[in-house]
């Protein structure tokens, strides 16, 4: 088994509390350019994100017979040579994304996530909303272009 299938490394924009503390001490993690190089060298990367409809819609009642689609956190697993896979944080909802892909910026800001960008992701199976860290947008565009060519 190649290195890309064993363990996913977090992409540059997918930070933990420890990553933030290390940055305050001038110890930096990877960069978007390093992420792209690692992906091209067959390394699996994981990008944190939010969605309302990838893996199915989950609604929340807001009273009086009305409901809204709930925003869910999860991860996009990017493995070279394989279709990208979305998994909710809890792991109970997953979706494999099949080409062709079209990724375009979506109108409006990402709610409660000012360092995230909103996208509309069109795939062979449907159109989805997706919010990922601004730092990981370049990697995501690269992976989706590579997936279509591969």
ZAFI-618872 format. One record per atom (N, C-alpha, C, O, CB): z, x, y. Coordinates in steps of 0.05 Angstrom, whole numbers, plus 32768, in hexadecimal, padded with zeros to 4 digits. Glycine has a CB too. Layout:
BEGIN
+------+------+------+
:   pz :   px :   py :
+------+------+------+
:    Z :    X :    Y :
...
+------+------+------+
This chain:
BEGIN
+------+------+------+
:   pz :   px :   py :
+------+------+------+
: 8000 : 8011 : 7FE9 :
: 8000 : 8000 : 8000 :
: 8000 : 8012 : 8019 :
: 800F : 8025 : 801A :
: 8018 : 7FED : 8000 :
: 7FEF : 800B : 802C :
: 7FEE : 801B : 8044 :
: 8005 : 8015 : 8057 :
: 8013 : 8001 : 8053 :
: 7FD4 : 8016 : 8053 :
: 8009 : 8026 : 806A :
: 801F : 8023 : 807D :
: 801D : 8009 : 808C :
: 8031 : 7FFD : 8093 :
: 801F : 803A : 8091 :
: 8005 : 7FFF : 8092 :
: 8001 : 7FE7 : 80A1 :
: 800C : 7FCE : 8093 :
: 8011 : 7FBA : 80A0 :
: 7FE4 : 7FE3 : 80A7 :
: 800F : 7FCF : 8078 :
: 8018 : 7FB7 : 806A :
: 8036 : 7FB8 : 8065 :
: 8041 : 7FA3 : 805C :
: 8009 : 7FB5 : 8050 :
: 8044 : 7FCE : 806B :
: 8060 : 7FCF : 8064 :
: 8072 : 7FC3 : 807A :
: 807E : 7FAE : 8075 :
: 8068 : 7FEC : 8060 :
: 8073 : 7FCF : 8091 :
: 8085 : 7FC6 : 80A5 :
: 8077 : 7FC4 : 80C0 :
: 8067 : 7FD6 : 80C8 :
: 809D : 7FD9 : 80A7 :
: 807C : 7FAF : 80CF :
: 8070 : 7FAB : 80E9 :
: 8082 : 7FB9 : 80FE :
: 809A : 7FB7 : 80FD :
: 806C : 7F8D : 80EF :
: 8074 : 7FC6 : 8111 :
: 8082 : 7FD2 : 8127 :
: 807F : 7FBE : 813F :
: 806A : 7FB2 : 8142 :
: 8077 : 7FEE : 812F :
: 8094 : 7FBB : 814E :
: 8093 : 7FAA : 8166 :
: 8080 : 7FB6 : 817A :
: 8080 : 7FCE : 817F :
: 80AF : 7FA6 : 8172 :
: 806F : 7FA5 : 8186 :
: 805D : 7FAE : 819B :
: 806D : 7FB5 : 81B4 :
: 8084 : 7FAE : 81B6 :
: 8047 : 7F99 : 81A1 :
: 8060 : 7FC3 : 81C7 :
: 806E : 7FCD : 81DF :
: 807C : 7FB7 : 81EF :
: 8091 : 7FBC : 81FA :
: 805A : 7FDB : 81F0 :
: 8070 : 7FA0 : 81F1 :
: 807C : 7F8B : 8201 :
: 8091 : 7F7A : 81F2 :
: 809F : 7F6A : 81FE :
: 8067 : 7F78 : 820A :
: 8093 : 7F7F : 81D8 :
: 80A7 : 7F70 : 81C8 :
: 80C0 : 7F81 : 81C6 :
: 80C3 : 7F92 : 81B5 :
: 809B : 7F6A : 81AB :
: 80D3 : 7F7B : 81D9 :
: 80EA : 7F8C : 81DC :
: 8104 : 7F7E : 81D2 :
: 8106 : 7F65 : 81D3 :
: 80EE : 7F93 : 81FA :
: 8116 : 7F8E : 81C8 :
: 8130 : 7F85 : 81C1 :
: 8144 : 7F8E : 81D7 :
: 813C : 7F9D : 81E9 :
: 8139 : 7F90 : 81A4 :
: 815C : 7F86 : 81D5 :
: 8171 : 7F8E : 81E8 :
: 8174 : 7FAD : 81E7 :
: 8176 : 7FB9 : 81FC :
: 818C : 7F81 : 81E2 :
: 8173 : 7FB8 : 81CF :
: 8175 : 7FD6 : 81CD :
: 815E : 7FE3 : 81DC :
: 8162 : 7FF8 : 81E8 :
: 8175 : 7FDE : 81AF :
: 8146 : 7FD8 : 81DA :
: 812F : 7FE4 : 81E8 :
: 8133 : 7FE4 : 8206 :
: 812D : 7FF8 : 8214 :
: 8115 : 7FD5 : 81E1 :
: 813F : 7FCF : 8210 :
: 8144 : 7FCD : 822D :
: 8159 : 7FE2 : 8235 :
: 8156 : 7FEF : 824A :
: 814E : 7FB1 : 8235 :
: 816E : 7FE5 : 8225 :
: 8182 : 7FF9 : 822B :
: 8177 : 8015 : 822A :
: 817D : 8026 : 823B :
: 819A : 7FF7 : 8217 :
: 8166 : 801B : 8216 :
: 8159 : 8035 : 8215 :
: 8148 : 803B : 822D :
: 8146 : 8051 : 8236 :
: 8149 : 8038 : 81FB :
: 813A : 8026 : 8237 :
: 8129 : 802A : 824E :
: 813A : 8031 : 8266 :
: 8132 : 8041 : 8277 :
: 8119 : 8011 : 8254 :
: 8152 : 8025 : 8269 :
: 8163 : 802C : 827F :
: 816C : 8049 : 827E :
: 8174 : 8054 : 8293 :
: 817C : 801A : 827F :
: 816C : 8055 : 8266 :
: 8173 : 8071 : 8264 :
: 815A : 8083 : 8263 :
: 815C : 809A : 825B :
: 8184 : 8075 : 824A :
: 8144 : 8078 : 826C :
: 812B : 8087 : 826E :
: 811E : 808D : 8253 :
: 810D : 809E : 8252 :
: 812E : 80A0 : 827E :
: 8127 : 8081 : 823E :
: 811B : 8084 : 8224 :
: 8108 : 806C : 8221 :
: 8110 : 8055 : 821F :
: 8130 : 8085 : 820C :
: 80EE : 8072 : 821F :
: 80DA : 805C : 821F :
: 80CF : 8058 : 8203 :
: 80CD : 806B : 81F3 :
: 80C4 : 8062 : 8232 :
: 80C9 : 803F : 81FD :
: 80BB : 8038 : 81E4 :
: 809E : 803C : 81E8 :
: 8094 : 8048 : 81FB :
: 80C2 : 801B : 81DB :
: 808F : 8030 : 81D6 :
: 8072 : 8033 : 81D6 :
: 8064 : 8027 : 81EE :
: 8071 : 8019 : 81FE :
: 8067 : 8027 : 81BE :
: 804B : 802C : 81F1 :
: 803B : 8021 : 8207 :
: 8025 : 8010 : 81FA :
: 801F : 8011 : 81E2 :
: 802F : 8039 : 8218 :
: 8018 : 7FFF : 820B :
: 8001 : 7FF0 : 8200 :
: 7FEB : 8001 : 81F4 :
: 7FE0 : 7FFB : 81E0 :
: 7FF5 : 7FDF : 8216 :
: 7FE6 : 8018 : 8201 :
: 7FD2 : 802B : 81F7 :
: 7FDA : 8035 : 81DB :
: 7FC9 : 8038 : 81C9 :
: 7FCD : 8042 : 820A :
: 7FF4 : 803C : 81D8 :
: 7FFE : 8045 : 81BE :
: 7FFC : 802F : 81A9 :
: 7FF6 : 8035 : 8192 :
: 801A : 804F : 81C0 :
: 8001 : 8016 : 81B1 :
: 7FFF : 8000 : 819E :
: 7FE3 : 7FFD : 8194 :
: 7FDE : 7FF9 : 817C :
: 8008 : 7FE6 : 81AC :
: 7FCF : 7FFF : 81A6 :
: 7FB3 : 7FFC : 819E :
: 7FAB : 8013 : 818B :
: 7F9E : 800F : 8177 :
: 7FA1 : 7FFC : 81B7 :
: 7FB4 : 802B : 8192 :
: 7FAE : 8042 : 8180 :
: 7FBB : 803F : 8165 :
: 7FAF : 8044 : 8151 :
: 7FB8 : 805C : 818D :
: 7FD4 : 8035 : 8164 :
: 7FE2 : 8031 : 814B :
: 7FD3 : 801B : 813A :
: 7FD0 : 801F : 8122 :
: 7FFF : 8029 : 814F :
: 7FCB : 8006 : 8147 :
: 7FBD : 7FF0 : 8139 :
: 7FA3 : 7FFB : 812E :
: 7F9C : 7FF6 : 8117 :
: 7FB7 : 7FD9 : 814D :
: 7F94 : 800B : 813E :
: 7F7B : 8016 : 8134 :
: 7F7F : 802A : 811E :
: 7F6D : 802F : 810D :
: 7F6C : 8024 : 814B :
: 7F98 : 8036 : 811C :
: 7F9F : 8048 : 8106 :
: 7FAD : 8039 : 80EF :
: 7FBB : 8045 : 80E0 :
: 7FB1 : 805E : 8111 :
: 7FA8 : 801E : 80EE :
: 7FB1 : 800E : 80D7 :
: 7FCF : 8008 : 80D7 :
: 7FDA : 8006 : 80C1 :
: 7FA9 : 801A : 80BE :
: 7FDC : 8007 : 80EE :
: 7FF8 : 8000 : 80F0 :
: 7FFB : 7FE3 : 80F7 :
: 7FEE : 7FD9 : 8109 :
: 8006 : 8012 : 8105 :
: 800D : 7FD5 : 80E9 :
: 8012 : 7FB9 : 80EF :
: 8025 : 7FB7 : 8106 :
: 8039 : 7FC5 : 8108 :
: 801F : 7FAA : 80D6 :
: 801F : 7FA5 : 8119 :
: 802F : 7FA1 : 8131 :
: 8038 : 7F84 : 8132 :
: 802B : 7F72 : 8128 :
: 8020 : 7FA9 : 814A :
: 804E : 7F80 : 813F :
: 805A : 7F65 : 8142 :
: 805E : 7F60 : 8160 :
: 806A : 7F70 : 816E :
: 8074 : 7F62 : 8132 :
: 8054 : 7F49 : 8169 :
: 8056 : 7F41 : 8185 :
: 8066 : 7F27 : 8186 :
: 805F : 7F13 : 8179 :
: 8039 : 7F3D : 8191 :
: 807B : 7F27 : 8197 :
: 808A : 7F0F : 819B :
: 807A : 7EFC : 81AC :
: 806A : 7F04 : 81BC :
: 80A6 : 7F16 : 81A8 :
: 807F : 7EE2 : 81A9 :
: 8071 : 7ECE : 81B9 :
: 807E : 7EB3 : 81B8 :
: 8092 : 7EAF : 81AA :
: 8054 : 7ECC : 81B0 :
: 8072 : 7EA1 : 81C7 :
: 807B : 7E85 : 81C7 :
: 8063 : 7E73 : 81C4 :
: 804D : 7E7A : 81CE :
: 808B : 7E7E : 81E1 :
: 8066 : 7E5C : 81B8 :
: 8050 : 7E49 : 81B4 :
: 805C : 7E2D : 81B2 :
: 8073 : 7E29 : 81AC :
: 803F : 7E50 : 819C :
: 804B : 7E1A : 81B8 :
: 8052 : 7DFE : 81B3 :
: 8044 : 7DF3 : 819A :
: 804C : 7DDF : 818F :
: 804C : 7DED : 81CB :
: 802D : 7E00 : 8193 :
: 801D : 7DF3 : 817D :
: 8013 : 7E05 : 8167 :
: 8007 : 7DFB : 8154 :
: 8006 : 7DE6 : 818A :
: 8018 : 7E1F : 8168 :
: 8010 : 7E30 : 8151 :
: 8023 : 7E2A : 813A :
: 803C : 7E2A : 813E :
: 8012 : 7E4F : 8159 :
: 8019 : 7E26 : 8123 :
: 8029 : 7E1F : 810C :
: 8032 : 7E02 : 810B :
: 8043 : 7DFA : 80FB :
: 8041 : 7E31 : 810B :
: 8027 : 7DF2 : 811D :
: 802E : 7DD6 : 811E :
: 803F : 7DD0 : 8137 :
: 804D : 7DE1 : 8141 :
: 803C : 7DCD : 8105 :
: 803E : 7DB7 : 8140 :
: 804D : 7DAF : 8157 :
: 8068 : 7DA4 : 814F :
: 806B : 7D96 : 813B :
: 803D : 7D99 : 8167 :
: 807D : 7DAC : 815D :
: 8098 : 7DA2 : 8159 :
: 809F : 7D93 : 8173 :
: 809D : 7D9E : 8189 :
: 80AD : 7DB9 : 8153 :
: 80A6 : 7D79 : 8170 :
: 80AD : 7D6A : 8188 :
: 80CB : 7D66 : 818B :
: 80DA : 7D67 : 8177 :
: 809F : 7D4F : 8187 :
: 80D3 : 7D61 : 81A3 :
: 80EF : 7D5C : 81AA :
: 80F0 : 7D42 : 81B9 :
: 80E1 : 7D3F : 81CD :
: 80FC : 7D74 : 81B9 :
: 8101 : 7D30 : 81B1 :
: 8104 : 7D17 : 81BF :
: 8112 : 7D1B : 81DA :
: 8125 : 7D2A : 81DC :
: 8115 : 7D03 : 81AE :
: 8106 : 7D0E : 81EF :
: 8113 : 7D10 : 8209 :
: 811D : 7CF4 : 8212 :
: 8123 : 7CF0 : 822A :
: 80FF : 7D1B : 821E :
: 811F : 7CE2 : 81FF :
: 812A : 7CC8 : 8205 :
: 8115 : 7CB3 : 820B :
: 80FE : 7CBA : 8212 :
: 813D : 7CCA : 821B :
: 811C : 7C9A : 8209 :
: 810B : 7C83 : 820F :
: 80F1 : 7C84 : 8200 :
: 80DC : 7C7C : 820B :
: 8106 : 7C82 : 822D :
: 80F2 : 7C8E : 81E7 :
: 80DA : 7C8E : 81D7 :
: 80C6 : 7CA4 : 81DE :
: 80B0 : 7CA4 : 81D3 :
: 80CD : 7C74 : 81D8 :
: 80CD : 7CB6 : 81F0 :
: 80BB : 7CCB : 81F8 :
: 80C3 : 7CE6 : 81EB :
: 80DB : 7CEA : 81E4 :
: 80BA : 7CCF : 8216 :
: 80B0 : 7CF7 : 81E7 :
: 80B6 : 7D12 : 81DC :
: 80A4 : 7D26 : 81E9 :
: 808F : 7D20 : 81F4 :
: 80B2 : 7D12 : 81BD :
: 80AC : 7D40 : 81E6 :
: 809C : 7D56 : 81F1 :
: 8099 : 7D6A : 81DA :
: 80A9 : 7D6B : 81C8 :
: 80AA : 7D63 : 820A :
: 8084 : 7D7B : 81DC :
: 8080 : 7D90 : 81C9 :
: 8094 : 7DA7 : 81CF :
: 8096 : 7DAF : 81E6 :
: 8062 : 7D9B : 81C9 :
: 80A2 : 7DB0 : 81BB :
: 80B6 : 7DC5 : 81BF :
: 80A9 : 7DE1 : 81BE :
: 8098 : 7DE6 : 81AE :
: 80CC : 7DC3 : 81A9 :
: 80B2 : 7DF2 : 81D1 :
: 80A9 : 7E0D : 81D2 :
: 80B9 : 7E1D : 81BD :
: 80D2 : 7E1C : 81BD :
: 80AC : 7E19 : 81EE :
: 80AB : 7E2C : 81AC :
: 80B8 : 7E3B : 8196 :
: 80B2 : 7E59 : 8199 :
: 809C : 7E60 : 81A0 :
: 80AF : 7E30 : 817B :
: 80C6 : 7E69 : 8192 :
: 80C2 : 7E86 : 8191 :
: 80B9 : 7E8E : 8176 :
: 80C1 : 7E82 : 8162 :
: 80DC : 7E94 : 819A :
: 80A9 : 7EA4 : 8175 :
: 80A1 : 7EAF : 815B :
: 8094 : 7ECA : 815F :
: 8097 : 7ED6 : 8174 :
: 808E : 7E9C : 814D :
: 8086 : 7ED2 : 814A :
: 8079 : 7EED : 814A :
: 805D : 7EEA : 8140 :
: 8057 : 7EDB : 812E :
: 8089 : 7F00 : 8139 :
: 804C : 7EFA : 814C :
: 8030 : 7EFC : 8143 :
: 802E : 7F17 : 8135 :
: 8032 : 7F2C : 8141 :
: 801C : 7EFA : 815B :
: 8029 : 7F16 : 811B :
: 8026 : 7F2F : 810B :
: 8009 : 7F37 : 810B :
: 7FF8 : 7F28 : 8102 :
: 8031 : 7F2A : 80ED :
: 8004 : 7F4F : 8114 :
: 7FE9 : 7F5A : 8117 :
: 7FE5 : 7F71 : 8104 :
: 7FEE : 7F87 : 8109 :
: 7FE4 : 7F63 : 8135 :
: 7FD7 : 7F6B : 80EE :
: 7FD2 : 7F7F : 80D9 :
: 7FB4 : 7F85 : 80D8 :
: 7FA4 : 7F73 : 80D4 :
: 7FDC : 7F75 : 80BD :
: 7FAD : 7F9E : 80DB :
: 7F90 : 7FA5 : 80DA :
: 7F83 : 7F9C : 80C0 :
: 7F8F : 7F9F : 80AA :
: 7F8C : 7FC4 : 80DD :
: 7F6C : 7F90 : 80C2 :
: 7F5D : 7F86 : 80AB :
: 7F66 : 7F6B : 80A1 :
: 7F5B : 7F61 : 808D :
: 7F60 : 7F9A : 8095 :
: 7F7A : 7F5F : 80AE :
: 7F84 : 7F45 : 80A6 :
: 7F84 : 7F32 : 80BE :
: 7F85 : 7F3B : 80D5 :
: 7FA0 : 7F46 : 8099 :
: 7F83 : 7F18 : 80B9 :
: 7F85 : 7F05 : 80CE :
: 7FA1 : 7F06 : 80DB :
: 7FB5 : 7F09 : 80CC :
: 7F7E : 7EE8 : 80C4 :
: 7FA3 : 7F03 : 80F5 :
: 7FBE : 7F01 : 8102 :
: 7FCD : 7EEA : 80F7 :
: 7FC2 : 7ED5 : 80F1 :
: 7FBB : 7EFF : 8120 :
: 7FE8 : 7EED : 80F4 :
: 7FF8 : 7ED7 : 80E9 :
: 800F : 7ED2 : 80FD :
: 801E : 7EE4 : 8105 :
: 8003 : 7EDF : 80CD :
: 8013 : 7EB9 : 8104 :
: 8029 : 7EB0 : 8115 :
: 8040 : 7EA6 : 8102 :
: 803B : 7E97 : 80EF :
: 8020 : 7E99 : 8128 :
: 8058 : 7EAE : 8108 :
: 8070 : 7EA4 : 80FA :
: 8085 : 7E9D : 810F :
: 808B : 7EAD : 8120 :
: 807B : 7EB9 : 80E6 :
: 8090 : 7E85 : 810C :
: 80A6 : 7E7D : 811E :
: 80BD : 7E8F : 8119 :
: 80C0 : 7E9B : 8103 :
: 80AE : 7E60 : 811A :
: 80CF : 7E91 : 812C :
: 80E6 : 7EA3 : 812A :
: 80F7 : 7E9D : 8111 :
: 8100 : 7EAF : 8104 :
: 80F8 : 7EA0 : 8143 :
: 80F9 : 7E83 : 810B :
: 8108 : 7E7B : 80F3 :
: 80F8 : 7E80 : 80D9 :
: 8104 : 7E80 : 80C3 :
: 8110 : 7E5E : 80F5 :
: 80DE : 7E83 : 80DB :
: 80CE : 7E88 : 80C4 :
: 80C5 : 7E6F : 80B5 :
: 80B9 : 7E70 : 80A0 :
: 80DC : 7E99 : 80B1 :
: 80CB : 7E57 : 80C1 :
: 80C4 : 7E3F : 80B3 :
: 80A8 : 7E34 : 80B9 :
: 809E : 7E22 : 80AB :
: 80D8 : 7E29 : 80B9 :
: 809B : 7E3F : 80CD :
: 8080 : 7E37 : 80D4 :
: 806F : 7E50 : 80D8 :
: 8075 : 7E62 : 80E8 :
: 8080 : 7E25 : 80EE :
: 8058 : 7E51 : 80C9 :
: 8046 : 7E67 : 80CC :
: 802A : 7E5D : 80D0 :
: 8024 : 7E46 : 80C9 :
: 8048 : 7E7A : 80B4 :
: 8019 : 7E6E : 80DA :
: 7FFC : 7E67 : 80DD :
: 7FEC : 7E80 : 80DC :
: 7FF2 : 7E94 : 80EA :
: 7FF7 : 7E57 : 80F7 :
: 7FD7 : 7E80 : 80CC :
: 7FC4 : 7E96 : 80CB :
: 7FAE : 7E8F : 80DF :
: 7FA2 : 7E79 : 80DE :
: 7FB9 : 7E9B : 80AE :
: 7FA7 : 7EA2 : 80F0 :
: 7F93 : 7E9D : 8105 :
: 7F78 : 7EA8 : 80FB :
: 7F75 : 7EC0 : 80F4 :
: 7F9A : 7EAB : 8120 :
: 7F64 : 7E97 : 80F9 :
: 7F4A : 7E9E : 80EF :
: 7F35 : 7EA0 : 8105 :
: 7F34 : 7E8F : 8117 :
: 7F41 : 7E8A : 80DA :
: 7F24 : 7EB6 : 8104 :
: 7F0F : 7EB9 : 8118 :
: 7EFA : 7EA4 : 8115 :
: 7EF8 : 7E97 : 8100 :
: 7F03 : 7ED5 : 8116 :
: 7EEA : 7E9F : 8129 :
: 7EE8 : 7EAF : 8142 :
: 7EFE : 7EA8 : 8155 :
: 7F09 : 7E92 : 8155 :
: 7ECC : 7EAA : 814F :
: 7F05 : 7EBB : 8166 :
: 7F1A : 7EB8 : 817A :
: 7F0F : 7EB8 : 8196 :
: 7EFB : 7EC5 : 819C :
: 7F2F : 7ECF : 8177 :
: 7F1D : 7EA8 : 81A6 :
: 7F18 : 7EA9 : 81C3 :
: 7F33 : 7EA7 : 81D0 :
: 7F41 : 7E94 : 81CD :
: 7F04 : 7E92 : 81CD :
: 7F3A : 7EBC : 81DF :
: 7F54 : 7EBD : 81ED :
: 7F4F : 7EBC : 820B :
: 7F41 : 7ECE : 8215 :
: 7F64 : 7ED6 : 81E5 :
: 7F5A : 7EA8 : 8218 :
: 7F56 : 7EA7 : 8235 :
: 7F70 : 7E9F : 8242 :
: 7F80 : 7E90 : 8237 :
: 7F40 : 7E94 : 823D :
: 7F75 : 7EAA : 825A :
: 7F8D : 7EA3 : 8269 :
: 7F8F : 7E85 : 826D :
: 7F7B : 7E78 : 8273 :
: 7F8F : 7EB2 : 8284 :
: 7FA7 : 7E7A : 826A :
: 7FAC : 7E5E : 826E :
: 7FB8 : 7E59 : 828A :
: 7FC5 : 7E6A : 8295 :
: 7FBE : 7E52 : 8258 :
: 7FB3 : 7E41 : 8294 :
: 7FBE : 7E3A : 82AE :
: 7FDC : 7E37 : 82AC :
: 7FE7 : 7E30 : 8298 :
: 7FB1 : 7E20 : 82B9 :
: 7FE9 : 7E3E : 82C2 :
: 8006 : 7E3B : 82C3 :
: 8015 : 7E53 : 82BA :
: 800A : 7E65 : 82AC :
: 800F : 7E23 : 82B3 :
: 802E : 7E55 : 82C1 :
: 803F : 7E6B : 82B9 :
: 804D : 7E65 : 829F :
: 8051 : 7E4E : 8298 :
: 8053 : 7E72 : 82D0 :
: 8056 : 7E7A : 8292 :
: 8066 : 7E77 : 827A :
: 8082 : 7E6E : 8283 :
: 8090 : 7E7C : 8292 :
: 8068 : 7E91 : 8269 :
: 808C : 7E57 : 827A :
: 80A6 : 7E4D : 8283 :
: 80BC : 7E60 : 8279 :
: 80BD : 7E68 : 8262 :
: 80AB : 7E31 : 8278 :
: 80CE : 7E67 : 828B :
: 80E6 : 7E78 : 8286 :
: 80DE : 7E93 : 827B :
: 80F0 : 7EA0 : 826E :
: 80F8 : 7E6A : 8272 :
: 80C7 : 7E9D : 827E :
: 80BF : 7EB7 : 8273 :
: 80AB : 7EC4 : 8287 :
: 8093 : 7EC5 : 8282 :
: 80B2 : 7EB4 : 8257 :
: 80B6 : 7ECE : 829D :
: 80A4 : 7ED9 : 82B2 :
: 8095 : 7EF2 : 82AA :
: 8081 : 7EF9 : 82B7 :
: 80B5 : 7EDF : 82CA :
: 809D : 7F00 : 8295 :
: 808E : 7F17 : 828D :
: 807B : 7F11 : 8276 :
: 8072 : 7F23 : 8268 :
: 80A2 : 7F2D : 8284 :
: 8076 : 7EF7 : 8271 :
: 8063 : 7EEE : 825D :
: 804B : 7EE2 : 826A :
: 804C : 7ED7 : 8280 :
: 8071 : 7EDA : 824A :
: 8034 : 7EE4 : 825C :
: 801C : 7ED7 : 8265 :
: 8015 : 7EC1 : 8251 :
: 8019 : 7EC3 : 8239 :
: 8004 : 7EEC : 8267 :
: 800A : 7EAC : 825C :
: 8001 : 7E95 : 824C :
: 7FE3 : 7E98 : 8245 :
: 7FD3 : 7EA0 : 8256 :
: 8006 : 7E7A : 825B :
: 7FDD : 7E91 : 822D :
: 7FC1 : 7E92 : 8224 :
: 7FBA : 7E78 : 8215 :
: 7FCB : 7E6A : 820A :
: 7FBC : 7EAB : 8212 :
: 7FA0 : 7E73 : 8215 :
: 7F95 : 7E5E : 8204 :
: 7F86 : 7E6E : 81EF :
: 7F73 : 7E7D : 81F5 :
: 7F83 : 7E4A : 8213 :
: 7F8D : 7E6A : 81D6 :
: 7F81 : 7E79 : 81BF :
: 7F71 : 7E66 : 81AE :
: 7F7C : 7E54 : 81A1 :
: 7F97 : 7E87 : 81AE :
: 7F57 : 7E68 : 81AF :
: 7F45 : 7E58 : 819F :
: 7F3F : 7E68 : 8186 :
: 7F37 : 7E7F : 8187 :
: 7F2B : 7E50 : 81AE :
: 7F42 : 7E5A : 816E :
: 7F3C : 7E67 : 8155 :
: 7F29 : 7E54 : 8145 :
: 7F22 : 7E3E : 814F :
: 7F56 : 7E6C : 8144 :
: 7F21 : 7E5C : 812D :
: 7F10 : 7E4A : 811D :
: 7F1F : 7E31 : 8116 :
: 7F12 : 7E1C : 8110 :
: 7F08 : 7E59 : 8103 :
: 7F39 : 7E31 : 8116 :
: 7F49 : 7E1A : 810D :
: 7F54 : 7E08 : 8124 :
: 7F5F : 7DF3 : 811E :
: 7F60 : 7E23 : 80FD :
: 7F51 : 7E11 : 813D :
: 7F5B : 7E01 : 8153 :
: 7F61 : 7E12 : 816B :
: 7F5D : 7E2A : 816B :
: 7F73 : 7DF1 : 814A :
: 7F6B : 7E05 : 817F :
: 7F73 : 7E12 : 8198 :
: 7F91 : 7E10 : 819B :
: 7F9D : 7DFB : 8198 :
: 7F64 : 7E06 : 81B1 :
: 7F9D : 7E27 : 81A2 :
: 7FBA : 7E29 : 81A4 :
: 7FC3 : 7E34 : 81BE :
: 7FB4 : 7E43 : 81CB :
: 7FC5 : 7E39 : 818C :
: 7FDC : 7E2E : 81C6 :
: 7FE8 : 7E3B : 81DD :
: 7FF8 : 7E53 : 81D2 :
: 8002 : 7E52 : 81BC :
: 7FFA : 7E28 : 81ED :
: 7FF9 : 7E68 : 81E1 :
: 8007 : 7E80 : 81D9 :
: 8011 : 7E8F : 81F2 :
: 8002 : 7E93 : 8205 :
: 7FF5 : 7E92 : 81C7 :
: 802A : 7E97 : 81F1 :
: 8035 : 7EA7 : 8207 :
: 803F : 7EC1 : 81FA :
: 804F : 7EC1 : 81E7 :
: 804C : 7E98 : 8216 :
: 8036 : 7ED8 : 8205 :
: 803E : 7EF2 : 81FB :
: 8046 : 7F03 : 8213 :
: 803E : 7EFE : 8229 :
: 8027 : 7EFF : 81EA :
: 8056 : 7F18 : 820E :
: 805D : 7F2A : 8224 :
: 8044 : 7F35 : 8231 :
: 8031 : 7F3C : 8224 :
: 806F : 7F41 : 8219 :
: 8044 : 7F36 : 824B :
: 802E : 7F40 : 825B :
: 8025 : 7F5C : 8250 :
: 800D : 7F62 : 824F :
: 8035 : 7F42 : 8279 :
: 8038 : 7F6C : 8249 :
: 8033 : 7F87 : 823E :
: 8022 : 7F86 : 8225 :
: 8013 : 7F99 : 821F :
: 804C : 7F96 : 8239 :
: 8024 : 7F71 : 8215 :
: 8016 : 7F70 : 81FB :
: 7FFB : 7F62 : 81FD :
: 7FED : 7F60 : 81E8 :
: 8028 : 7F61 : 81E7 :
: 7FF3 : 7F58 : 8214 :
: 7FDA : 7F4A : 8217 :
: 7FC2 : 7F5B : 820F :
: 7FB0 : 7F51 : 8202 :
: 7FD7 : 7F40 : 8233 :
: 7FC2 : 7F74 : 8218 :
: 7FAC : 7F86 : 8212 :
: 7FA9 : 7F8B : 81F4 :
: 7F93 : 7F8B : 81E9 :
: 7FB0 : 7FA1 : 8220 :
: 7FC0 : 7F8E : 81E6 :
: 7FC0 : 7F92 : 81C9 :
: 7FB4 : 7F79 : 81BC :
: 7FA4 : 7F7B : 81AA :
: 7FDC : 7F98 : 81BF :
: 7FBD : 7F61 : 81C4 :
: 7FB4 : 7F49 : 81B8 :
: 7F96 : 7F45 : 81BB :
: 7F88 : 7F3E : 81A8 :
: 7FC3 : 7F31 : 81C5 :
: 7F8B : 7F4B : 81D3 :
: 7F6E : 7F49 : 81D7 :
: 7F60 : 7F5C : 81C5 :
: 7F4B : 7F55 : 81BA :
: 7F67 : 7F4E : 81F5 :
: 7F6A : 7F75 : 81C3 :
: 7F5D : 7F89 : 81B2 :
: 7F5D : 7F80 : 8194 :
: 7F49 : 7F83 : 8187 :
: 7F6D : 7FA4 : 81B5 :
: 7F73 : 7F76 : 818B :
: 7F76 : 7F6E : 816F :
: 7F62 : 7F57 : 8169 :
: 7F55 : 7F57 : 8155 :
: 7F93 : 7F65 : 8168 :
: 7F61 : 7F43 : 817B :
: 7F50 : 7F2C : 8176 :
: 7F32 : 7F34 : 8177 :
: 7F22 : 7F2A : 8167 :
: 7F55 : 7F17 : 818B :
: 7F2B : 7F47 : 8188 :
: 7F0F : 7F51 : 8188 :
: 7F0A : 7F60 : 816E :
: 7EF5 : 7F5D : 8162 :
: 7F0A : 7F64 : 81A1 :
: 7F1D : 7F70 : 8165 :
: 7F1A : 7F80 : 814D :
: 7F18 : 7F6E : 8134 :
: 7F08 : 7F73 : 8122 :
: 7F31 : 7F94 : 8149 :
: 7F27 : 7F58 : 8134 :
: 7F27 : 7F45 : 811D :
: 7F0D : 7F38 : 811A :
: 7F03 : 7F33 : 8104 :
: 7F3D : 7F31 : 8121 :
: 7F00 : 7F31 : 8131 :
: 7EE5 : 7F25 : 812F :
: 7ED0 : 7F38 : 8125 :
: 7EBE : 7F30 : 8117 :
: 7EDD : 7F1A : 814B :
: 7ED2 : 7F51 : 812D :
: 7EBF : 7F65 : 8125 :
: 7EC2 : 7F6D : 8108 :
: 7EAF : 7F74 : 80FA :
: 7EC0 : 7F7E : 8137 :
: 7EDC : 7F6C : 80FF :
: 7EE2 : 7F76 : 80E4 :
: 7EDB : 7F61 : 80D0 :
: 7EDE : 7F66 : 80B8 :
: 7EFE : 7F7D : 80E1 :
+------+------+------+
